[in-house]
Amino acid sequence: MTDQYKKLLTSLKFNNGQSIKYRTCLTPMVTYVAEKDGSIGDLALKFYGDRSDVAGLLITGAANVVQAGKAYERQINISDDKYISGLTRLAKVMKADGNKAVVQLHHGGKEAMWAQENFGHVESPSGIDFPAEAYTFPSDMYQPEELTETRILEIIAAFAAGAKRAMEAGFDGVEIHGANQYLLQSFFSAYTNRRTDKWGGSLEKRMRFPIEVVKAVKEATKERPDFIIGYRFSPEETLAGKVGYTMEDSLQLVDKIADVGVSYIHTSIFSHFDAKPKGYSQSFGELVKNKVGDRAKTIIVSGVHTADDAKEALDHADIIALGREALVEPQFTKKIAEGKPEEIKRSAKYEQDTNLLFTELGKDPAKFFEELDKV
Ligand SMILES: Cc1cc2nc3c(=O)[nH]c(=O)nc-3n(C[C@H](O)[C@H](O)[C@H](O)COP(=O)(O)O)c2cc1C
């Protein structure tokens, strides 16, 4: 181990006693490697098995907790007990080499393309047909349907059931997906959540759904106090020119979630790990770290392509997440640990146009891997 990267390679202990051996993680990425129904087959086992050396903490791509929240064909499915056996095999390959493995729990909300195609509508806090630019994948095909209170409670219970399945499958924890415009974020956003009941309105009420999900997951996994629970969020939202929420709002959410008690808070940004919100002198990562204090660890992501990037990013969070870089360099952290950081392959192509990757490669894993091989 070189002294230069010592901190990166030093183990880190979460508040619940669980620890990771390196301060790096594989960020959640749907790479369309599950089988058509979302079960785990050879492709998923190969994709994650190949990446057991990439980081100390490995997080799966988003796994849908209900079919109505399924966004992508071939995303991992955790909505039924029948998936547990495959997930058990997945946990085993991800945990090889002493890593910790976590499943990202997901409901696609208004962005659930697969659900739209299969059920003719998507589940959303409010039944509003937003303009195309308010969607991650611009389209006018979505039919958002307002969730009833009964259904809201069912979805919360589905997150808890997903966490239980992850636990049964041998995973070390779960990450609750509260980012990237999916269902939890849609509840938090004043733009997409126009409800007037206890699930919408004031900031306090818009926080209710994400917080209830965290509480339910905690309750479902309480027999295992060392089970890691992470929460991922996007720090700001402006959709179709309208502010859904600000960094200040997010810091209040993060504060509440840290009070409920999680192992880590994961800030999702697509720009760069040292990016700052407008009007702030500190980075997104630093602001979150200051707010959370010693109540939870923090993860920052985006634009890490070299060992020096990773070292620098540690000024902004406790753990550094690897996204596109991990697709092209499965041995990222291992190469640093072995004193060969200069041998790390760089992903330049995927930086150029993530949307292209999603739309052109996303639906066809064979093509996706063919392209990956060319990088
Ligand atoms: C192919 C691909 C799939 C992704 N899927 C997810 C996902 O399932 N869940 C999630 O929270 N973020 C997802 N993201 C966002 C990444 O986790 C990450 O935040 C983003 O790629 C920025 O990090 P990077 O610059 O290291 O790639 C995805 C990104 C890519 C490129």
The ligand as an SDF file (V2000), in Angstrom:
LIG
                    3D

 31 33  0  0  0  0  0  0  0  0999 V2000
  -25.4180    3.0060  -16.7460 C   0  0  0  0  0  0  0  0  0  0  0  0
  -25.8090    3.7750  -15.5200 C   0  0  0  0  0  0  0  0  0  0  0  0
  -26.8240    3.2860  -14.7040 C   0  0  0  0  0  0  0  0  0  0  0  0
  -27.1800    3.9450  -13.5220 C   0  0  0  0  0  0  0  0  0  0  0  0
  -28.1180    3.3970  -12.6930 N   0  0  0  0  0  0  0  0  0  0  0  0
  -28.3450    3.9350  -11.4820 C   0  0  0  0  0  0  0  0  0  0  0  0
  -29.1160    3.2380  -10.5050 C   0  0  0  0  0  0  0  0  0  0  0  0
  -29.5720    2.1230  -10.7100 O   0  0  0  0  0  0  0  0  0  0  0  0
  -29.3180    3.8520   -9.3080 N   0  0  0  0  0  0  0  0  0  0  0  0
  -28.7880    5.0810   -9.0150 C   0  0  0  0  0  0  0  0  0  0  0  0
  -29.0040    5.5810   -7.9030 O   0  0  0  0  0  0  0  0  0  0  0  0
  -28.0210    5.7420   -9.9130 N   0  0  0  0  0  0  0  0  0  0  0  0
  -27.7470    5.1910  -11.1080 C   0  0  0  0  0  0  0  0  0  0  0  0
  -26.8710    5.8020  -11.9750 N   0  0  0  0  0  0  0  0  0  0  0  0
  -26.1270    6.9960  -11.5350 C   0  0  0  0  0  0  0  0  0  0  0  0
  -24.7710    6.5620  -10.9500 C   0  0  0  0  0  0  0  0  0  0  0  0
  -24.9520    5.8470   -9.7340 O   0  0  0  0  0  0  0  0  0  0  0  0
  -23.8300    7.7620  -10.6670 C   0  0  0  0  0  0  0  0  0  0  0  0
  -24.4340    8.6080   -9.7270 O   0  0  0  0  0  0  0  0  0  0  0  0
  -23.4870    8.5490  -11.9300 C   0  0  0  0  0  0  0  0  0  0  0  0
  -23.1380    7.6760  -12.9930 O   0  0  0  0  0  0  0  0  0  0  0  0
  -22.3180    9.5320  -11.6770 C   0  0  0  0  0  0  0  0  0  0  0  0
  -21.1590    8.8610  -11.2880 O   0  0  0  0  0  0  0  0  0  0  0  0
  -19.9240    8.5900  -12.3080 P   0  0  0  0  0  0  0  0  0  0  0  0
  -19.4600    9.9420  -12.8120 O   0  0  0  0  0  0  0  0  0  0  0  0
  -18.8680    7.9430  -11.4580 O   0  0  0  0  0  0  0  0  0  0  0  0
  -20.4200    7.7320  -13.4050 O   0  0  0  0  0  0  0  0  0  0  0  0
  -26.5330    5.1710  -13.1750 C   0  0  0  0  0  0  0  0  0  0  0  0
  -25.5350    5.6770  -14.0230 C   0  0  0  0  0  0  0  0  0  0  0  0
  -25.1530    4.9890  -15.1630 C   0  0  0  0  0  0  0  0  0  0  0  0
  -24.0430    5.5400  -16.0170 C   0  0  0  0  0  0  0  0  0  0  0  0
  1  2  1  0
  2  3  1  0
  2 30  2  0
  3  4  2  0
  4  5  1  0
  4 28  1  0
  5  6  2  0
  6  7  1  0
  6 13  1  0
  7  8  2  0
  7  9  1  0
  9 10  1  0
 10 11  2  0
 10 12  1  0
 12 13  2  0
 13 14  1  0
 14 15  1  0
 14 28  1  0
 15 16  1  0
 16 17  1  0
 16 18  1  0
 18 19  1  0
 18 20  1  0
 20 21  1  0
 20 22  1  0
 22 23  1  0
 23 24  1  0
 24 25  2  0
 24 26  1  0
 24 27  1  0
 28 29  2  0
 29 30  1  0
 30 31  1  0
M  END
$$$$
